[in-house]
């Protein structure tokens, strides 16, 4: 069973989804959501940006390494 949810102004939800379909199992429990592909791409971009920002924050916590030491480590590889 599918239920279509239409976007209405003032109901800004995840990425302002204009059309989303919710599928239910035989017991009426929500099973999945079908969203437009462009919305999916935007969600992936947001998650990747978030992950990249978290990684940058982790790197910022690491101590600085002088260039002379970094260069030696790179030459060993």
C-alpha positions in Angstrom: 0.0 0.0 0.0 1.3 3.5 -0.9 0.4 6.9 0.4 1.5 10.0 -1.5 2.4 13.1 0.6 2.2 16.4 -1.3 4.3 19.3 -0.3 2.4 22.3 0.9 4.0 25.7 1.6 4.7 26.1 5.3 5.3 22.4 5.7 9.1 22.5 5.0 10.4 19.1 5.8 13.6 17.3 4.7 14.9 19.2 1.7 11.4 20.5 1.0 10.3 17.3 -0.6 7.5 18.0 -3.1 6.4 14.5 -3.6 7.1 11.5 -1.3 5.5 8.2 -1.1 5.4 6.1 2.0 4.9 2.4 1.7 3.4 0.3 4.4 3.6 -3.4 5.2 0.6 -5.7 5.6 0.2 -4.6 9.2 0.1 -0.9 8.3 3.6 -0.2 9.6 5.7 2.3 7.6 8.1 0.3 5.5 9.9 2.7 3.1 9.8 6.2 1.6 10.1 6.9 -2.1 11.5 10.3 -2.9 12.4 12.2 -6.0 16.0 11.4 -7.2 17.1 15.0 -7.0 16.1 15.1 -3.4 18.1 11.9 -2.8 21.2 13.5 -4.5 20.9 16.6 -2.3 20.6 14.4 0.8 23.7 12.5 -0.2 25.6 15.8 -0.7 24.5 17.1 2.7 25.7 13.9 4.4 29.0 13.9 2.6 29.6 17.6 3.5 28.8 16.8 7.1 31.2 13.8 7.1 33.9 15.9 5.5 33.5 18.7 8.0 33.7 16.1 10.9 37.0 14.8 9.4 38.4 18.3 9.1 37.6 18.9 12.7 39.4 15.8 13.7 42.5 16.7 11.7 42.5 20.2 13.3 42.9 18.5 16.7 46.1 16.8 15.6 49.4 18.5 16.4 51.2 20.3 13.7 54.2 18.6 12.2 57.2 20.6 10.9 57.7 20.3 7.2 61.2 18.7 7.6 59.7 15.8 9.5 56.7 15.4 7.2 59.0 15.4 4.2 61.1 12.6 5.7 58.0 10.5 6.4 56.8 11.0 2.9 60.2 9.9 1.4 60.1 6.7 3.4 56.8 5.6 1.8 
